[in-house]
Amino acid sequence: MSADPHSQATEDAHTGPIKNPKQLLLAVFLSFIAPILIIVGLVSYVVSGTHPSGTAEGESMALYGVSKDNRDRDMADRLKRVGGIEIRDANRELAAGETVFKAQCVACHGAPGIAGAPHFSDAAAWGPRIGQGYATLLDHALHGKGVMPAQGGGDYEDIEVGRAVVYMANAGGAAFPIPDRPAADGAAPAADAGAPAAATMPAAPAPAPAAAAAAAAVK
């Protein structure tokens, strides 16, 4: 006599999918190992995304034509201070025109000049510019003209930039005088200084008519 099919189905429903110790061990193994593997994979993905390898970074920079030096320089430009305070000694000796020329001008005005800049001691190139006058040449040097950037506001005072302009122009045939700081005005003589004070002193008031009449009556 066979077992009741209904009873057998009910028993299978209550026993679940794990029917032997081997299946139980496999289920326990997967329940512990699978989450660990998933966590390790996620951590590796996040770390690799935030810290790219040197090879991948180099390939990316090469693809866009950006060198490491250019990238570092651009980063420094973005991080530098927008403004600052610079204290200079107003009584220090002015730099010579040749010194300023070698520091700021020789890159473009050296022989041969670049970007259309008249190179040093080229009289033919400097002739038309000298005809514009020192004031115009100084204005172009301080504020820039064409592809030439402004030279004012840098390491040298405006008058020192002017000395460099004179140094280059004179080498090209000009005869501009070398600019210098204006001489300090001397103190005014003591006698002259005291004269206005004496002139501005108020005069003694005249006696009132009533007081004068009273004095005459007493006499």
Secondary structure, 3 states (H helix, E strand, C coil): CCCCHHHHHHHHHHHCCCCCHHHHHHHHHHHHHHHHHHHHHHHHHHHHHHCCCHHHHHHHHHHCCCCHHHHHHHHHHHHCCCCCCCCCCCCCCCCCHHHHHHHHHHHHHCCCCCCCCCCCCCHHHHHHHHCCCHHHHHHHHHHCECCECCCCCCCCCHHHHHHHHHHHHHHCCCCCCCCCCCCCCCCCCHHHHHHHHHHCCCCCCCCCHHHHHHHHHHC
